[in-house]
Amino acid sequence: MVQTMTEILPGTPDQVRRVRRIVGAALGDGHPCLDDALLLSSETATNAITHSGSGMAGGKFTLRVECTGTWARISVCDGGSSRLPCWCRAGQDATNGRGTELLDSLAARWGVLREGVGSTVWFELERCASPDQTPELCGESFS
């Protein structure tokens, strides 16, 4: 059974910590995707606040968490920007710019949807409860 939670949050930097708490509460301490979900949701929320209208005065963004016991899909919908998120490589000494590399490395799937003026960055994580199972046997995929 898929559990779903949606929150509309102010587009301020202190909300990134709240995103981590919401995702952690939705997945629960024992969820096999928890660590990656916390990292990637923090990254996508930070990007929404930093690179879109969500970070402007009065801006907001929407966090949506869908999960089962072995799978999670998290999406962050921002307040819009003139540019789409790009997949780019950060320089070796860069202190930022690794968000899409992290998504590409850790997520089973991820993407960007452009809806009206806003963009939604989503990612899916799946892990098996047993190391003997493969993602095809234990993972669930939902559209």
Secondary structure, DSSP 4 states (H G I P E B T S, - for coil): --EEEEEEEESSTTHHHHHHHHHHHHH-TT-TTHHHHHHHHHHHHHHHHHHSGGGSTT-EEEEEEEE-SSEEEEEEE-S--SS-----PPPTT-SS--HHHHHHHH-SEEEEEEETTEEEEEEEEE--SSTTS-HHHH-----
